[in-house]
Every structure is written in C-alpha cells, then in structure tokens.
Amino acid sequence: MSNKEQSDGSSANYYKLPENASELQDLISAKNMNFYIGSIFELCYDHSKAEKAQDKNSQICIIARIINYAEYEKKRIETMYKM
C-alpha cells in the first residue's frame, strides 16, 4: 500500500479484491503474505465461522494460534532488523 492511498473509513482501492481472486489463498498470494501473516489471515476467517457457530472452544483455540503466529512474526521481524 502506498503512503498516498487513504481510506475514508468505509472503503479504499487497496481493499478491492484482485482480479480472479476467489479464495483466501488468492488474496494471500496477491498480497505476497509470508507463512505467518497468511496463516493469521486464514485463522481470522476461521474464527468468524466459529463465532457464528457459537463454538467457544474453537474460538479460543483459534485466537491462541493467531497469538502464536503473531509472536513468531514479531520475532522474525525483530531478528531481521538486528542484522
């Protein structure tokens, strides 16, 4: 995303789906997400399904996995910039 692109709070060009995107993996690839960020993205989608099903145990498990992947990504970035 360019620093010049701004959202009005409702939508922005950078939120539009890429052409031919029909699955989460298409979005992950289009945005060049690494493993951890892509996994978090997928887990957020899974969480919304568990939330609608009112499956508390699945929601908690998914959130724990999101936190773990976020911690791994944080460590990866910190390590990368210590070089």
ROMINU-799307 format. One record per atom (N, C-alpha, C): residue in three letters; atom name; x, y, z; chain; residue number from 1. Coordinates in steps of 0.02 Angstrom, whole numbers, plus 50000, padded with zeros to 5 digits. Layout:
<lopas>
 resn name    xx    yy    zz chain resi
  ALA   CA     X     Y     Z     A  NUM
...
</lopas>
This chain:
<lopas>
 resn name    xx    yy    zz chain resi
  MET    N 50042 49941 50000     A    1
  MET   CA 50000 50000 50000     A    1
  MET    C 50044 50062 50000     A    1
  SER    N 50029 50106 49958     A    2
  SER   CA 50066 50169 49952     A    2
  SER    C 50046 50215 50010     A    2
  ASN    N 50093 50257 50031     A    3
  ASN   CA 50079 50305 50084     A    3
  ASN    C 50026 50356 50063     A    3
  LYS    N 50018 50366 49998     A    4
  LYS   CA 49971 50416 49973     A    4
  LYS    C 49899 50390 49971     A    4
  GLU    N 49889 50324 49973     A    5
  GLU   CA 49822 50297 49972     A    5
  GLU    C 49790 50307 50041     A    5
  GLN    N 49730 50334 50041     A    6
  GLN   CA 49695 50346 50104     A    6
  GLN    C 49624 50318 50099     A    6
  SER    N 49599 50298 50155     A    7
  SER   CA 49531 50272 50158     A    7
  SER    C 49486 50324 50190     A    7
  ASP    N 49424 50325 50169     A    8
  ASP   CA 49375 50370 50200     A    8
  ASP    C 49342 50335 50260     A    8
  GLY    N 49367 50277 50277     A    9
  GLY   CA 49340 50239 50334     A    9
  GLY    C 49291 50186 50312     A    9
  SER    N 49267 50190 50250     A   10
  SER   CA 49219 50140 50227     A   10
  SER    C 49251 50093 50177     A   10
  SER    N 49291 50119 50131     A   11
  SER   CA 49323 50077 50081     A   11
  SER    C 49382 50116 50050     A   11
  ALA    N 49425 50078 50017     A   12
  ALA   CA 49482 50108 49983     A   12
  ALA    C 49503 50060 49928     A   12
  ASN    N 49539 50085 49879     A   13
  ASN   CA 49562 50043 49824     A   13
  ASN    C 49602 49983 49848     A   13
  TYR    N 49641 49991 49901     A   14
  TYR   CA 49683 49936 49924     A   14
  TYR    C 49642 49881 49957     A   14
  TYR    N 49577 49891 49967     A   15
  TYR   CA 49533 49839 49994     A   15
  TYR    C 49496 49801 49939     A   15
  LYS    N 49502 49824 49877     A   16
  LYS   CA 49468 49789 49822     A   16
  LYS    C 49503 49722 49809     A   16
  LEU    N 49463 49673 49792     A   17
  LEU   CA 49490 49607 49779     A   17
  LEU    C 49529 49607 49713     A   17
  PRO    N 49585 49571 49712     A   18
  PRO   CA 49622 49566 49649     A   18
  PRO    C 49579 49530 49597     A   18
  GLU    N 49591 49546 49534     A   19
  GLU   CA 49555 49512 49481     A   19
  GLU    C 49568 49437 49485     A   19
  ASN    N 49517 49398 49474     A   20
  ASN   CA 49520 49324 49475     A   20
  ASN    C 49530 49295 49545     A   20
  ALA    N 49522 49334 49598     A   21
  ALA   CA 49528 49308 49666     A   21
  ALA    C 49462 49277 49686     A   21
  SER    N 49465 49213 49704     A   22
  SER   CA 49403 49180 49725     A   22
  SER    C 49412 49143 49791     A   22
  GLU    N 49473 49138 49816     A   23
  GLU   CA 49488 49103 49878     A   23
  GLU    C 49535 49145 49921     A   23
  LEU    N 49538 49128 49985     A   24
  LEU   CA 49584 49163 50029     A   24
  LEU    C 49656 49157 50004     A   24
  GLN    N 49674 49099 49979     A   25
  GLN   CA 49742 49089 49955     A   25
  GLN    C 49759 49138 49898     A   25
  ASP    N 49709 49155 49857     A   26
  ASP   CA 49719 49204 49804     A   26
  ASP    C 49739 49272 49833     A   26
  LEU    N 49706 49291 49887     A   27
  LEU   CA 49722 49355 49919     A   27
  LEU    C 49790 49353 49953     A   27
  ILE    N 49805 49297 49985     A   28
  ILE   CA 49869 49289 50018     A   28
  ILE    C 49925 49295 49967     A   28
  SER    N 49917 49263 49911     A   29
  SER   CA 49968 49266 49858     A   29
  SER    C 49972 49336 49828     A   29
  ALA    N 49915 49367 49814     A   30
  ALA   CA 49915 49433 49783     A   30
  ALA    C 49949 49485 49828     A   30
  LYS    N 49942 49478 49893     A   31
  LYS   CA 49973 49525 49940     A   31
  LYS    C 50042 49502 49962     A   31
  ASN    N 50065 49446 49934     A   32
  ASN   CA 50132 49419 49949     A   32
  ASN    C 50143 49410 50024     A   32
  MET    N 50093 49382 50058     A   33
  MET   CA 50098 49370 50130     A   33
  MET    C 50144 49311 50143     A   33
  ASN    N 50185 49317 50196     A   34
  ASN   CA 50227 49260 50215     A   34
  ASN    C 50184 49209 50252     A   34
  PHE    N 50216 49154 50273     A   35
  PHE   CA 50179 49100 50306     A   35
  PHE    C 50140 49123 50367     A   35
  TYR    N 50173 49159 50412     A   36
  TYR   CA 50141 49179 50474     A   36
  TYR    C 50083 49226 50462     A   36
  ILE    N 50093 49277 50421     A   37
  ILE   CA 50039 49326 50407     A   37
  ILE    C 49982 49292 50370     A   37
  GLY    N 49999 49250 50321     A   38
  GLY   CA 49947 49213 50284     A   38
  GLY    C 49907 49168 50330     A   38
  SER    N 49941 49135 50377     A   39
  SER   CA 49906 49091 50425     A   39
  SER    C 49860 49131 50470     A   39
  ILE    N 49883 49189 50493     A   40
  ILE   CA 49841 49232 50535     A   40
  ILE    C 49779 49253 50496     A   40
  PHE    N 49788 49271 50434     A   41
  PHE   CA 49733 49292 50390     A   41
  PHE    C 49681 49235 50385     A   41
  GLU    N 49705 49175 50372     A   42
  GLU   CA 49659 49117 50367     A   42
  GLU    C 49625 49103 50434     A   42
  LEU    N 49663 49108 50488     A   43
  LEU   CA 49634 49095 50554     A   43
  LEU    C 49580 49146 50573     A   43
  CYS    N 49589 49208 50552     A   44
  CYS   CA 49537 49259 50564     A   44
  CYS    C 49472 49239 50530     A   44
  TYR    N 49477 49213 50470     A   45
  TYR   CA 49418 49189 50435     A   45
  TYR    C 49387 49130 50472     A   45
  ASP    N 49429 49083 50494     A   46
  ASP   CA 49404 49026 50532     A   46
  ASP    C 49370 49048 50596     A   46
  HIS    N 49398 49099 50628     A   47
  HIS   CA 49369 49124 50690     A   47
  HIS    C 49299 49151 50679     A   47
  SER    N 49289 49185 50623     A   48
  SER   CA 49222 49212 50610     A   48
  SER    C 49171 49156 50601     A   48
  LYS    N 49192 49100 50571     A   49
  LYS   CA 49147 49043 50564     A   49
  LYS    C 49131 49012 50633     A   49
  ALA    N 49182 49005 50675     A   50
  ALA   CA 49172 48976 50742     A   50
  ALA    C 49129 49021 50784     A   50
  GLU    N 49138 49087 50775     A   51
  GLU   CA 49099 49135 50814     A   51
  GLU    C 49025 49130 50795     A   51
  LYS    N 49011 49125 50731     A   52
  LYS   CA 48941 49118 50708     A   52
  LYS    C 48910 49053 50733     A   52
  ALA    N 48952 49001 50739     A   53
  ALA   CA 48927 48936 50764     A   53
  ALA    C 48925 48935 50841     A   53
  GLN    N 48946 48990 50872     A   54
  GLN   CA 48949 48997 50945     A   54
  GLN    C 48989 48939 50976     A   54
  ASP    N 49045 48923 50944     A   55
  ASP   CA 49089 48870 50966     A   55
  ASP    C 49147 48902 51006     A   55
  LYS    N 49135 48910 51071     A   56
  LYS   CA 49183 48945 51114     A   56
  LYS    C 49252 48912 51114     A   56
  ASN    N 49254 48846 51119     A   57
  ASN   CA 49318 48812 51122     A   57
  ASN    C 49359 48822 51058     A   57
  SER    N 49326 48819 51001     A   58
  SER   CA 49361 48831 50938     A   58
  SER    C 49385 48903 50934     A   58
  GLN    N 49344 48950 50956     A   59
  GLN   CA 49364 49020 50955     A   59
  GLN    C 49427 49031 50996     A   59
  ILE    N 49429 49003 51055     A   60
  ILE   CA 49487 49011 51099     A   60
  ILE    C 49549 48979 51069     A   60
  CYS    N 49541 48920 51041     A   61
  CYS   CA 49597 48886 51008     A   61
  CYS    C 49623 48926 50950     A   61
  ILE    N 49579 48953 50910     A   62
  ILE   CA 49599 48993 50851     A   62
  ILE    C 49636 49056 50873     A   62
  ILE    N 49610 49090 50924     A   63
  ILE   CA 49642 49151 50949     A   63
  ILE    C 49712 49134 50975     A   63
  ALA    N 49719 49078 51010     A   64
  ALA   CA 49785 49058 51035     A   64
  ALA    C 49834 49047 50978     A   64
  ARG    N 49810 49017 50923     A   65
  ARG   CA 49853 49005 50865     A   65
  ARG    C 49872 49072 50832     A   65
  ILE    N 49824 49118 50828     A   66
  ILE   CA 49838 49184 50800     A   66
  ILE    C 49893 49218 50840     A   66
  ILE    N 49887 49216 50906     A   67
  ILE   CA 49936 49247 50950     A   67
  ILE    C 50005 49215 50940     A   67
  ASN    N 50007 49149 50935     A   68
  ASN   CA 50072 49114 50924     A   68
  ASN    C 50104 49136 50858     A   68
  TYR    N 50064 49136 50804     A   69
  TYR   CA 50092 49157 50740     A   69
  TYR    C 50114 49230 50741     A   69
  ALA    N 50076 49272 50776     A   70
  ALA   CA 50095 49343 50782     A   70
  ALA    C 50161 49350 50820     A   70
  GLU    N 50170 49311 50872     A   71
  GLU   CA 50233 49313 50910     A   71
  GLU    C 50292 49290 50866     A   71
  TYR    N 50281 49236 50827     A   72
  TYR   CA 50334 49213 50782     A   72
  TYR    C 50352 49266 50731     A   72
  GLU    N 50300 49299 50704     A   73
  GLU   CA 50313 49352 50654     A   73
  GLU    C 50349 49411 50686     A   73
  LYS    N 50330 49428 50746     A   74
  LYS   CA 50364 49483 50782     A   74
  LYS    C 50438 49466 50791     A   74
  LYS    N 50453 49405 50813     A   75
  LYS   CA 50523 49384 50822     A   75
  LYS    C 50560 49384 50756     A   75
  ARG    N 50527 49363 50702     A   76
  ARG   CA 50558 49361 50636     A   76
  ARG    C 50578 49432 50615     A   76
  ILE    N 50532 49479 50625     A   77
  ILE   CA 50546 49548 50605     A   77
  ILE    C 50601 49578 50649     A   77
  GLU    N 50597 49566 50714     A   78
  GLU   CA 50649 49592 50758     A   78
  GLU    C 50718 49565 50740     A   78
  THR    N 50721 49501 50724     A   79
  THR   CA 50785 49470 50704     A   79
  THR    C 50809 49498 50638     A   79
  MET    N 50764 49507 50591     A   80
  MET   CA 50782 49533 50525     A   80
  MET    C 50813 49603 50531     A   80
  TYR    N 50787 49645 50574     A   81
  TYR   CA 50812 49713 50579     A   81
  TYR    C 50871 49721 50627     A   81
  LYS    N 50891 49667 50660     A   82
  LYS   CA 50951 49669 50702     A   82
  LYS    C 51013 49658 50660     A   82
  MET    N 51004 49635 50598     A   83
  MET   CA 51060 49619 50554     A   83
  MET    C 51100 49681 50539     A   83
</lopas>
